[in-house]
Amino acid sequence: MSTAFIADATPIALTGHSRSRYQYGVLIDQTLNGINNYSWTTTGGPDVFFGGGAEQFLPGSGSYQGKDYYAEFSKKGYSISWNKTALLAAPEDKKALGIFCKSNFPVWLDRNIFRENLDSHRNDPSGANGPAKDLPGLKDMTLKAIDILHTRGGKNGFFLMSEGASIDKQMHALDYDRALGDLLELDDTVRATIEKLKALRILDETLIVVTADHGHGFGESPLVSSPGEQG
């Protein structure tokens, strides 16, 4: 999961393979349907896939072969969420797709402080000509993902990659205020993740790694891995 568009390099590297990171539509198809012409294990798709990038799911908007990938994921048993309200209500025993806007998420500062800045966006994930406003944050997505993965993984445990993508993106633009806002969102997410794992009584068997995909003054991505019961 990521606050970037979900076909961006860090999130899609876990499910796709390509010579070009810009083959977004193909990489989304690989996430769901696997990789052709390789002897790699067919996974049936990730249990949880949350982020932005609705243009790779909407027919006629950049999706692979013009397909409706919301429908394609739904056919394979995924719940579909376009906003925070639907995300929080999604069943925890079912695979989940959550695509909450076109392109990257608006940054934390705009989602929470300068909300009037959202009005200028035309990023509704359904394809409607309007802004996405009922947006989850990184913490919302991460905690929901842990509930689903813990339920579905059971004693076998789980692996989760959760990326605060716009720390990096705003540092490229030298927008320190917005980069710092997303860094603090990541920090809050890590803290809430620890509390969630305590509540589930799996903290002691879970490894959390916080790292950056490349160096900046700020860090980026927590990796959460729970191996489950040990024989």
Secondary structure, DSSP 8 states (H G I E B T S, - for coil): -BSSBTTSHHHHTTT---S-TT-HHHHHHHHHH--TTS------S-SEEEEB-GGGTSTTTT-GGG--HHHHHHHTT-EEESSHHHHHHS-TTS-EEEE-SSSS---HHHHHT-GGGGGG----TTS-SS---S---HHHHHHHHHHHHHHHHGGG-EEEE-B-THHHHHHHTT-HHHHHHHHHHHHHHHHHHHHHHHHTT-GGG-EEEEE-SS--SS--EEEEEE-----
